[in-house]
Structures are given as C-alpha cells and as structure tokens.
Amino acid sequence: MSFIHSTAIVSSQAEIGKDCYIGAYCIVGDEVVLGDNVRLESHIVVDGNTKIGDDTRVFPFVSIGLAPQDLKYKGEPTAVEIGKRNHIREFVTVHRGTAGGGGLTKIGDDNLLMAQAHVAHDCRIGNEVIMANAATLAGHVEIADRANIGAYSGVHQFCRIGYEAFVGGYSVVVKDAMPFAVIQGNHAKCYGLNRVGMKRRGYAKETIEKLHSAFHLLLSAKLNTSQALEKIKNEITDCREVDLLVEFIESSKRGVVK
C-alpha cells in the first residue's frame, strides 16, 4: 500500500506504483507515473508527462516536469524520464523537453543530484552521475556515466561531459569535457587525466599509463588536436579507454576543453 498524506494533491489519473510515499503538500499531475517505492518527501511538484523509476527518493521543494525555460516553447507535449534509485535533493529543478530538442529530458539510474542543481530542457544524464550543489546544466547538455559536476559549475548548452570526467567546482564549461579528464576554471581548462579517480575505481596501471600518455599528446606535446589524435591511434593501441577518448574527440561538434 502506498501512503499519500492528507494535504497532498494527487491526480486521480496519475499512476502510482507499489509502496510509494507522497508526503505533505506534494502535487502530482495527471500524466505522472511513479514506479514502485518512490518517495516524495514533502512540498514537491511533479507535473507533465513525467516518469520516475523505482526506489527514487525526492527531497523537499523539488520541481520536476514543469515547462522549460525556453521562449520557443509553446506548450507542445514533451516529457521527463527519470530512472531508478536516484537521489534528488532539496530545491532541484528538472524541466521537460522541447520539440526542437527531441522532446525529452532524461536521467538514468543511480544518480545523485545535490541541493539546488538544475537540469534544463532536453538534457541527457547517464548513470552514476554526481551533480554537486547548484551545478547547472543549460539545455541540450549530455552527461556520460559516472561523471562528476562540481558545485556551482555551469555547463553551456549543447556541451557534452565525457565518461568519468571530473568538473571542478565553480567552473564554466563552454566546450566538450573529455572522458577521464579533470576540468576546472572559468572558462574551464583541462588539467589532464583524473589519475586519482581512476585508481579509486580500480583501473589497471597499464590502462592509466596509456591514458596518461594520450593526454600528454593532447595537452603538452605541442601538437594540434588532429596531429595528437593521429599519434595516439598509431602509438597507443589495445586500450578500450583510449579508443573511447579518441571517439569522443572525433565526434565533438563544439570542440573539446584543452
């Protein structure tokens, strides 16, 4: 049995899963779908075509699924999808998508969005991502799995943050942040491989050294990006992580932070 507080306003058309908790003064709209064991603590608004996956916990004063902050938005039907086991802390805002951006804002599984973080329209967040306090994503941003966005950082629209990238606090990211990199500053610069993070996550020493060599060619060898990529592909072989780095750079539309 799900619990719904007497002061909560929950649409009769909303789909509520098993063992949910909807606390005081929450508002749940017509098109909302909550999975099993979702917990809305109190004073939370969930509206629009919004799905929240099993075992996700949402803390007070969060707003999910409301209209995007985009003047081009004219009320077209768009959506938010949030996966399983997420922790969404106080005052977080997640806005639904726009027709021009594909119509969907999507968050994966096992993420932590700390207090006051903002996920704008048409963003795509992977799994096991951490957004620290007041980290802000403009529209159409893509965050790959296991990335970390530091407190009070801003990511420019259409940028990508690569797999396991670490963006330091108070940064302003205006180009794509490479996988496995440490990114810091305003405007952000790349300070090389996140060796500490890779060691903590159990990567093999050989993998770390190959990635370190790749970052040296990209950042310190007085080569342009094309020349560095050519040397990486010719000299650093048999490493899936290096291949991922190369693929990310070659697919970038905005250029990468260097």
FIFI-510607 format. One record per residue: residue in one letter; residue number from 1; x, y, z of N, C-alpha, C, O in turn. Coordinates in steps of 0.1 Angstrom, whole numbers, always signed. Example, Ala and Ser with C-alpha at 12.3 -4.5 7.8 and 13.67 -1.06 7.14 Angstrom:
<sites>
A,1,+132,-57,+78,+123,-45,+78,+132,-33,+78,+142,-33,+85
S,2,+128,-22,+71,+137,-11,+71,+129,+0,+79,+134,+11,+80
</sites>
This chain:
<sites>
M,1,+8,-12,+0,+0,+0,+0,+9,+12,+0,+18,+13,+8
S,2,+5,+22,-9,+12,+35,-9,+6,+44,+1,-6,+44,+4
F,3,+14,+53,+6,+10,+63,+16,+9,+77,+9,+18,+81,+2
I,4,-3,+83,+10,-5,+97,+4,-9,+106,+16,-20,+103,+21
H,5,-2,+116,+19,-5,+125,+30,-18,+132,+27,-21,+135,+15
S,6,-26,+135,+37,-39,+141,+35,-38,+155,+29,-48,+160,+23
T,7,-27,+162,+30,-25,+175,+24,-20,+175,+10,-19,+185,+3
A,8,-16,+163,+5,-10,+162,-9,-22,+162,-19,-33,+158,-16
I,9,-19,+168,-31,-29,+168,-41,-23,+159,-53,-14,+162,-59
V,10,-30,+147,-54,-25,+137,-63,-36,+135,-73,-47,+131,-69
S,11,-34,+137,-86,-44,+135,-96,-49,+120,-96,-41,+111,-95
S,12,-62,+119,-98,-67,+105,-100,-62,+98,-112,-63,+86,-113
Q,13,-57,+106,-122,-52,+100,-134,-37,+96,-133,-32,+88,-142
A,14,-30,+100,-123,-16,+97,-121,-15,+82,-118,-24,+76,-112
E,15,-4,+76,-122,-1,+61,-119,+9,+60,-108,+20,+65,-109
I,16,+5,+55,-97,+13,+54,-85,+16,+39,-83,+8,+31,-82
G,17,+29,+36,-82,+34,+22,-80,+32,+17,-66,+26,+24,-58
K,18,+37,+6,-63,+35,-1,-50,+45,+6,-40,+56,+10,-43
D,19,+40,+7,-28,+48,+11,-16,+54,+25,-18,+65,+28,-14
C,20,+47,+34,-25,+52,+48,-27,+48,+56,-14,+39,+52,-7
Y,21,+56,+67,-12,+53,+76,-1,+52,+90,-7,+61,+95,-14
I,22,+41,+96,-6,+39,+110,-11,+35,+119,+1,+25,+118,+7
G,23,+45,+127,+5,+44,+135,+17,+36,+147,+17,+29,+150,+7
A,24,+36,+155,+27,+28,+166,+29,+30,+177,+18,+41,+180,+14
Y,25,+19,+182,+13,+18,+193,+4,+25,+190,-10,+29,+200,-17
C,26,+26,+178,-13,+31,+174,-27,+20,+176,-37,+8,+175,-33
I,27,+23,+179,-49,+14,+180,-60,+19,+171,-71,+30,+172,-76
V,28,+10,+161,-75,+13,+151,-86,+3,+153,-97,-9,+151,-94
G,29,+8,+156,-109,-1,+159,-120,-7,+147,-127,-4,+135,-124
D,30,-16,+150,-137,-24,+140,-144,-15,+129,-151,-19,+117,-151
E,31,-4,+133,-157,+3,+124,-166,+15,+118,-159,+24,+111,-165
V,32,+16,+119,-146,+28,+114,-139,+27,+99,-136,+16,+94,-133
V,33,+38,+93,-138,+39,+78,-135,+50,+76,-125,+62,+80,-127
L,34,+47,+71,-113,+57,+68,-103,+59,+53,-102,+49,+46,-101
G,35,+72,+49,-102,+74,+34,-101,+73,+30,-87,+68,+38,-78
D,36,+76,+18,-84,+75,+12,-70,+85,+19,-61,+96,+22,-64
N,37,+80,+21,-48,+89,+25,-37,+95,+39,-40,+106,+42,-35
V,38,+88,+47,-48,+93,+61,-50,+88,+69,-37,+77,+67,-32
R,39,+97,+78,-32,+94,+85,-20,+95,+100,-23,+106,+105,-27
L,40,+84,+107,-22,+84,+122,-24,+82,+127,-10,+71,+126,-4
E,41,+92,+134,-4,+92,+137,+10,+81,+147,+14,+72,+144,+22
S,42,+82,+159,+8,+71,+169,+11,+74,+181,+2,+85,+183,-3
H,43,+63,+189,-1,+64,+202,-8,+71,+200,-22,+79,+208,-26
I,44,+67,+189,-29,+73,+186,-42,+62,+187,-52,+51,+183,-50
V,45,+66,+193,-64,+57,+194,-75,+63,+185,-87,+74,+187,-91
V,46,+54,+175,-91,+58,+166,-102,+46,+168,-112,+35,+164,-109
D,47,+49,+173,-124,+39,+176,-134,+43,+172,-148,+54,+167,-150
G,48,+34,+174,-157,+37,+170,-171,+38,+155,-173,+35,+147,-164
N,49,+42,+151,-185,+44,+137,-188,+57,+133,-182,+68,+133,-189
T,50,+57,+129,-170,+69,+126,-162,+68,+112,-156,+58,+108,-150
K,51,+79,+104,-158,+81,+91,-152,+93,+91,-143,+103,+96,-146
I,52,+90,+86,-131,+101,+84,-121,+102,+70,-117,+92,+63,-113
G,53,+114,+64,-118,+116,+50,-117,+117,+45,-102,+117,+53,-93
D,54,+117,+32,-101,+116,+26,-88,+127,+31,-78,+138,+34,-82
D,55,+124,+32,-66,+133,+34,-55,+140,+48,-55,+151,+50,-49
T,56,+134,+57,-63,+140,+70,-63,+134,+78,-52,+122,+77,-48
R,57,+143,+86,-46,+139,+94,-34,+141,+109,-38,+151,+113,-42
V,58,+130,+117,-35,+130,+131,-39,+127,+139,-26,+118,+136,-19
F,59,+136,+149,-24,+136,+156,-11,+128,+169,-13,+124,+173,-24
P,60,+125,+176,-2,+115,+187,-2,+119,+199,-12,+131,+201,-15
F,61,+109,+205,-17,+109,+217,-26,+116,+214,-39,+122,+223,-45
V,62,+114,+202,-44,+119,+199,-58,+108,+201,-68,+96,+199,-65
S,63,+111,+205,-80,+102,+207,-91,+106,+199,-103,+118,+201,-108
I,64,+98,+190,-107,+101,+181,-118,+90,+181,-129,+78,+180,-125
G,65,+94,+183,-141,+84,+181,-152,+77,+193,-156,+68,+192,-165
L,66,+80,+205,-151,+73,+217,-155,+79,+222,-168,+89,+217,-173
A,67,+72,+232,-174,+76,+238,-187,+90,+243,-187,+95,+248,-177
P,68,+97,+241,-198,+111,+246,-198,+112,+261,-199,+103,+268,-202
Q,69,+124,+266,-195,+127,+280,-195,+133,+283,-209,+144,+287,-211
D,70,+124,+282,-219,+128,+284,-233,+117,+292,-240,+106,+287,-240
L,71,+120,+303,-245,+109,+312,-250,+103,+306,-263,+93,+310,-268
K,72,+110,+296,-269,+105,+290,-281,+94,+279,-278,+87,+275,-286
Y,73,+94,+276,-265,+84,+265,-261,+70,+271,-261,+67,+282,-255
K,74,+61,+264,-268,+47,+269,-270,+37,+259,-264,+26,+259,-269
G,75,+41,+251,-254,+32,+242,-248,+30,+229,-255,+21,+221,-251
E,76,+39,+225,-264,+38,+213,-271,+41,+201,-261,+48,+203,-251
P,77,+35,+189,-263,+37,+178,-254,+51,+173,-254,+56,+168,-264
T,78,+58,+174,-243,+71,+169,-241,+72,+161,-228,+62,+161,-220
A,79,+84,+156,-224,+84,+147,-213,+97,+147,-205,+107,+153,-209
V,80,+96,+141,-193,+108,+139,-185,+108,+124,-181,+97,+118,-178
E,81,+119,+117,-182,+121,+104,-178,+132,+103,-168,+143,+107,-171
I,82,+130,+98,-156,+140,+96,-146,+140,+81,-142,+130,+75,-139
G,83,+152,+76,-141,+154,+61,-139,+152,+57,-124,+146,+64,-116
K,84,+159,+47,-121,+158,+40,-108,+169,+45,-98,+180,+48,-102
R,85,+165,+44,-85,+175,+46,-74,+182,+59,-74,+193,+60,-70
N,86,+175,+70,-79,+181,+83,-79,+178,+90,-66,+168,+87,-59
H,87,+188,+99,-62,+186,+107,-50,+185,+122,-55,+195,+127,-61
I,88,+174,+128,-54,+172,+142,-59,+170,+151,-47,+159,+150,-40
R,89,+180,+159,-44,+180,+167,-31,+172,+180,-32,+166,+183,-43
E,90,+172,+187,-21,+163,+199,-20,+165,+209,-31,+176,+212,-35
F,91,+154,+215,-36,+154,+226,-45,+159,+223,-59,+162,+232,-66
V,92,+161,+210,-62,+165,+207,-76,+153,+210,-85,+142,+208,-82
T,93,+157,+214,-98,+147,+216,-108,+151,+208,-120,+162,+208,-125
V,94,+141,+201,-126,+143,+193,-138,+131,+196,-147,+120,+194,-144
H,95,+134,+202,-159,+124,+207,-168,+122,+197,-179,+131,+191,-184
R,96,+110,+196,-184,+107,+187,-196,+113,+193,-208,+117,+205,-209
G,97,+113,+185,-219,+120,+188,-231,+112,+198,-240,+102,+203,-236
T,98,+118,+201,-252,+112,+209,-262,+111,+202,-275,+119,+192,-277
A,99,+102,+206,-283,+101,+199,-296,+114,+200,-304,+118,+191,-311
G,100,+120,+212,-303,+133,+214,-311,+145,+206,-306,+154,+204,-313
G,101,+143,+201,-294,+154,+193,-288,+152,+178,-286,+159,+171,-280
G,102,+141,+173,-293,+138,+159,-292,+126,+156,-283,+121,+145,-283
G,103,+122,+166,-275,+110,+164,-266,+112,+157,-254,+102,+154,-247
L,104,+125,+154,-250,+127,+146,-238,+139,+150,-230,+150,+152,-235
T,105,+137,+152,-217,+147,+153,-207,+149,+140,-200,+139,+135,-195
K,106,+161,+134,-200,+162,+120,-195,+173,+119,-185,+184,+124,-187
I,107,+171,+113,-174,+180,+110,-163,+181,+95,-161,+170,+89,-160
G,108,+192,+89,-160,+193,+75,-159,+192,+70,-145,+183,+75,-137
D,109,+200,+60,-141,+199,+53,-128,+210,+57,-119,+221,+60,-123
D,110,+207,+56,-106,+218,+57,-95,+225,+70,-95,+237,+71,-92
N,111,+218,+81,-98,+225,+94,-98,+222,+102,-85,+212,+99,-78
L,112,+231,+111,-82,+229,+120,-70,+229,+134,-75,+239,+139,-80
L,113,+217,+141,-74,+216,+155,-77,+215,+162,-64,+205,+162,-57
M,114,+225,+169,-60,+226,+176,-48,+217,+189,-48,+212,+193,-59
A,115,+216,+195,-36,+206,+206,-35,+209,+217,-45,+220,+221,-48
Q,116,+198,+222,-51,+198,+234,-60,+203,+231,-74,+205,+240,-82
A,117,+206,+219,-77,+211,+216,-90,+200,+218,-100,+188,+217,-97
H,118,+203,+221,-113,+193,+224,-123,+196,+216,-135,+207,+216,-141
V,119,+186,+209,-140,+187,+201,-153,+177,+207,-163,+165,+206,-161
A,120,+182,+214,-172,+173,+221,-182,+168,+212,-192,+171,+200,-193
H,121,+159,+218,-201,+152,+210,-211,+162,+203,-221,+172,+207,-224
D,122,+158,+190,-224,+164,+182,-234,+178,+177,-230,+186,+172,-238
C,123,+181,+178,-217,+194,+172,-212,+193,+157,-211,+182,+152,-210
R,124,+204,+151,-213,+205,+136,-211,+216,+133,-201,+228,+136,-204
I,125,+212,+127,-190,+222,+123,-180,+222,+108,-179,+212,+102,-179
G,126,+234,+103,-178,+236,+88,-178,+234,+82,-164,+224,+86,-157
N,127,+242,+73,-160,+241,+66,-148,+252,+69,-138,+264,+72,-143
E,128,+250,+69,-125,+260,+71,-115,+267,+84,-116,+279,+86,-113
V,129,+260,+94,-121,+265,+108,-122,+262,+115,-108,+252,+113,-102
I,130,+272,+124,-105,+270,+132,-93,+270,+147,-98,+280,+151,-104
M,131,+259,+154,-95,+259,+169,-97,+259,+175,-83,+249,+173,-75
A,132,+269,+182,-79,+271,+188,-66,+261,+200,-65,+255,+204,-74
N,133,+261,+206,-53,+252,+217,-50,+253,+228,-61,+263,+233,-64
A,134,+241,+232,-66,+239,+243,-75,+246,+241,-88,+248,+251,-96
A,135,+250,+229,-92,+255,+226,-105,+244,+228,-115,+233,+224,-113
T,136,+247,+235,-126,+236,+239,-136,+239,+235,-150,+250,+237,-155
L,137,+230,+228,-156,+231,+224,-170,+221,+232,-178,+209,+233,-175
A,138,+227,+239,-188,+218,+246,-198,+211,+235,-207,+214,+223,-205
G,139,+203,+239,-216,+196,+230,-225,+205,+221,-233,+216,+226,-237
H,140,+200,+209,-236,+206,+200,-246,+220,+195,-242,+228,+191,-250
V,141,+223,+195,-229,+236,+190,-224,+235,+175,-222,+225,+170,-218
E,142,+246,+168,-225,+248,+154,-223,+258,+151,-213,+270,+156,-214
I,143,+255,+143,-203,+264,+139,-193,+266,+124,-193,+256,+117,-191
A,144,+278,+119,-196,+280,+105,-197,+281,+98,-183,+282,+105,-173
D,145,+280,+85,-183,+280,+78,-170,+292,+81,-161,+303,+84,-166
R,146,+290,+82,-148,+300,+83,-138,+308,+96,-138,+318,+97,-132
A,147,+302,+106,-145,+308,+119,-145,+305,+127,-132,+295,+123,-125
N,148,+313,+137,-128,+311,+144,-116,+311,+159,-119,+321,+164,-124
I,149,+301,+166,-116,+300,+180,-119,+300,+188,-106,+292,+186,-97
G,150,+311,+196,-104,+313,+203,-91,+303,+213,-88,+296,+218,-96
A,151,+303,+217,-75,+294,+227,-70,+295,+240,-77,+306,+245,-81
Y,152,+283,+246,-80,+282,+260,-86,+288,+260,-100,+292,+271,-105
S,153,+290,+249,-107,+295,+249,-120,+284,+251,-130,+272,+247,-128
G,154,+287,+257,-142,+277,+258,-152,+282,+252,-165,+294,+253,-169
V,155,+273,+244,-172,+277,+238,-185,+268,+244,-196,+256,+244,-195
H,156,+275,+249,-206,+269,+256,-217,+260,+247,-225,+262,+235,-226
Q,157,+250,+252,-231,+240,+244,-239,+248,+237,-250,+257,+242,-256
F,158,+243,+225,-253,+248,+216,-263,+262,+210,-260,+268,+203,-269
C,159,+268,+213,-248,+280,+206,-245,+278,+192,-240,+267,+188,-236
R,160,+289,+184,-241,+289,+171,-235,+300,+169,-225,+311,+175,-226
I,161,+297,+162,-214,+307,+159,-204,+309,+144,-205,+300,+136,-204
G,162,+322,+140,-207,+325,+126,-211,+325,+117,-199,+324,+121,-187
Y,163,+327,+104,-202,+326,+93,-192,+337,+95,-181,+348,+97,-184
E,164,+332,+95,-169,+341,+97,-157,+349,+110,-157,+359,+111,-150
A,165,+344,+120,-164,+351,+133,-164,+348,+139,-150,+337,+137,-144
F,166,+357,+147,-145,+356,+154,-132,+356,+169,-135,+367,+175,-139
V,167,+345,+176,-133,+344,+191,-135,+345,+197,-121,+336,+195,-113
G,168,+356,+205,-118,+358,+211,-105,+347,+222,-102,+341,+227,-111
G,169,+346,+225,-90,+336,+235,-85,+338,+248,-91,+350,+252,-94
Y,170,+327,+256,-93,+328,+270,-98,+333,+271,-113,+338,+281,-117
S,171,+333,+260,-120,+337,+260,-134,+326,+265,-144,+315,+264,-141
V,172,+331,+270,-155,+322,+273,-166,+327,+266,-178,+337,+269,-184
V,173,+319,+256,-183,+323,+247,-193,+316,+251,-206,+303,+251,-207
V,174,+323,+255,-216,+317,+260,-229,+321,+251,-241,+316,+254,-252
K,175,+329,+241,-238,+332,+231,-249,+330,+217,-242,+327,+216,-231
D,176,+332,+206,-250,+330,+193,-245,+342,+189,-236,+353,+192,-239
A,177,+338,+183,-224,+348,+179,-215,+352,+164,-217,+343,+155,-217
M,178,+364,+161,-220,+369,+148,-224,+367,+138,-213,+367,+141,-201
P,179,+364,+125,-217,+363,+114,-207,+376,+113,-199,+387,+115,-204
F,180,+374,+110,-186,+385,+107,-177,+394,+119,-173,+404,+118,-166
A,181,+389,+131,-178,+397,+143,-176,+393,+151,-163,+382,+149,-158
V,182,+403,+159,-158,+400,+169,-148,+398,+182,-155,+407,+187,-162
I,183,+386,+188,-153,+383,+201,-159,+380,+211,-148,+373,+208,-138
Q,184,+386,+223,-150,+385,+233,-139,+386,+247,-144,+395,+249,-153
G,185,+379,+257,-139,+381,+271,-142,+370,+278,-150,+360,+271,-154
N,186,+372,+291,-152,+362,+299,-159,+370,+308,-169,+377,+318,-164
H,187,+370,+305,-182,+364,+293,-188,+373,+281,-184,+385,+282,-182
A,188,+366,+269,-184,+373,+257,-179,+385,+253,-188,+384,+255,-201
K,189,+395,+248,-182,+407,+242,-189,+408,+228,-184,+403,+224,-174
C,190,+415,+220,-193,+417,+206,-189,+431,+205,-182,+441,+210,-188
Y,191,+431,+198,-171,+444,+196,-164,+449,+182,-164,+456,+177,-155
G,192,+444,+175,-174,+450,+161,-177,+441,+150,-171,+429,+152,-169
L,193,+447,+139,-170,+439,+127,-166,+436,+127,-151,+444,+132,-143
N,194,+424,+123,-148,+420,+121,-134,+425,+108,-128,+418,+98,-127
R,195,+439,+108,-126,+445,+96,-121,+440,+91,-108,+438,+79,-106
V,196,+437,+101,-99,+433,+97,-86,+419,+90,-87,+417,+79,-81
G,197,+410,+95,-95,+397,+89,-97,+398,+75,-103,+391,+66,-99
M,198,+407,+74,-113,+409,+61,-119,+414,+50,-110,+410,+39,-110
K,199,+424,+54,-101,+429,+45,-91,+418,+40,-82,+417,+29,-78
R,200,+410,+50,-77,+400,+47,-68,+390,+37,-74,+384,+29,-67
R,201,+388,+38,-87,+378,+29,-93,+384,+17,-99,+377,+9,-106
G,202,+396,+14,-95,+402,+1,-98,+407,-2,-112,+409,-13,-116
Y,203,+410,+9,-119,+416,+7,-133,+430,+1,-132,+438,+4,-122
A,204,+434,-7,-141,+447,-13,-142,+458,-2,-144,+455,+8,-151
K,205,+469,-4,-139,+480,+5,-140,+484,+7,-155,+486,+19,-159
E,206,+483,-3,-163,+486,-2,-177,+476,+8,-184,+480,+16,-192
T,207,+464,+6,-180,+453,+15,-186,+455,+29,-183,+454,+38,-191
I,208,+459,+32,-170,+461,+45,-165,+473,+52,-173,+473,+63,-177
E,209,+484,+44,-174,+495,+49,-181,+493,+52,-196,+498,+62,-201
K,210,+485,+43,-202,+482,+46,-216,+473,+58,-218,+475,+66,-227
L,211,+464,+60,-209,+456,+72,-209,+464,+85,-206,+462,+95,-212
H,212,+473,+83,-197,+482,+95,-193,+490,+99,-206,+492,+110,-208
S,213,+495,+89,-213,+503,+92,-225,+494,+99,-235,+499,+108,-242
A,214,+482,+94,-237,+473,+101,-246,+470,+115,-242,+470,+124,-251
F,215,+468,+118,-230,+465,+132,-225,+478,+140,-227,+477,+152,-230
H,216,+490,+134,-225,+502,+142,-228,+503,+146,-242,+507,+158,-245
L,217,+500,+138,-251,+500,+141,-266,+490,+152,-269,+492,+161,-277
L,218,+478,+151,-262,+468,+161,-265,+471,+175,-259,+467,+185,-265
L,219,+477,+175,-247,+478,+188,-240,+492,+193,-239,+494,+206,-238
S,220,+502,+185,-240,+516,+190,-237,+526,+188,-248,+538,+192,-246
A,221,+523,+182,-258,+533,+178,-268,+534,+188,-280,+541,+185,-290
K,222,+528,+199,-279,+529,+210,-289,+524,+205,-302,+529,+208,-313
L,223,+513,+197,-302,+507,+192,-314,+493,+198,-314,+487,+200,-304
N,224,+487,+200,-326,+473,+203,-327,+465,+191,-325,+470,+180,-324
T,225,+452,+192,-323,+444,+181,-320,+444,+170,-330,+445,+158,-327
S,226,+444,+173,-343,+445,+163,-353,+458,+155,-353,+458,+143,-354
Q,227,+469,+162,-351,+482,+156,-350,+483,+147,-338,+488,+135,-339
A,228,+477,+152,-327,+478,+144,-315,+469,+131,-316,+473,+120,-312
L,229,+458,+132,-322,+449,+120,-324,+456,+110,-333,+455,+98,-331
E,230,+463,+115,-344,+470,+106,-353,+480,+98,-345,+482,+86,-347
K,231,+488,+105,-337,+499,+98,-329,+493,+88,-319,+498,+77,-317
I,232,+482,+92,-313,+475,+83,-303,+471,+70,-310,+473,+59,-305
K,233,+464,+72,-321,+459,+60,-328,+470,+51,-333,+469,+39,-334
N,234,+482,+57,-337,+493,+49,-342,+501,+43,-331,+507,+32,-332
E,235,+502,+50,-319,+512,+46,-309,+506,+39,-297,+513,+32,-290
I,236,+493,+42,-294,+487,+37,-281,+476,+28,-286,+465,+32,-289
T,237,+478,+15,-285,+469,+5,-290,+464,-4,-279,+469,-4,-268
D,238,+453,-12,-283,+448,-22,-274,+444,-16,-260,+447,-22,-250
C,239,+436,-5,-261,+431,+1,-248,+417,+7,-251,+416,+17,-258
R,240,+407,+0,-246,+394,+5,-248,+391,+19,-244,+384,+26,-250
E,241,+397,+23,-232,+395,+36,-227,+401,+47,-236,+396,+58,-238
V,242,+413,+44,-242,+419,+53,-251,+410,+54,-264,+409,+65,-269
D,243,+405,+43,-268,+396,+43,-280,+384,+52,-277,+379,+60,-286
L,244,+378,+51,-265,+367,+59,-261,+370,+74,-261,+362,+82,-266
L,245,+382,+77,-257,+387,+91,-257,+388,+97,-271,+383,+108,-274
V,246,+394,+89,-280,+396,+93,-294,+382,+95,-300,+380,+105,-307
E,247,+373,+85,-298,+360,+86,-304,+352,+98,-300,+346,+105,-307
F,248,+353,+102,-287,+347,+113,-281,+352,+126,-288,+344,+135,-292
I,249,+365,+127,-289,+370,+139,-295,+366,+140,-310,+363,+151,-315
E,250,+367,+129,-317,+364,+130,-331,+349,+133,-334,+346,+138,-345
S,251,+341,+129,-324,+326,+132,-326,+322,+145,-321,+310,+149,-322
S,252,+331,+153,-315,+327,+166,-309,+323,+176,-320,+330,+177,-330
K,253,+312,+183,-317,+308,+194,-326,+312,+208,-321,+313,+217,-329
R,254,+315,+209,-308,+318,+222,-302,+333,+223,-300,+338,+234,-297
G,255,+341,+212,-302,+355,+212,-298,+356,+208,-284,+346,+208,-276
V,256,+367,+204,-279,+369,+199,-266,+377,+209,-257,+385,+217,-262
V,257,+375,+208,-244,+383,+216,-235,+397,+211,-235,+400,+200,-232
K,258,+406,+220,-237,+421,+217,-237,+428,+227,-228,+440,+226,-227
</sites>
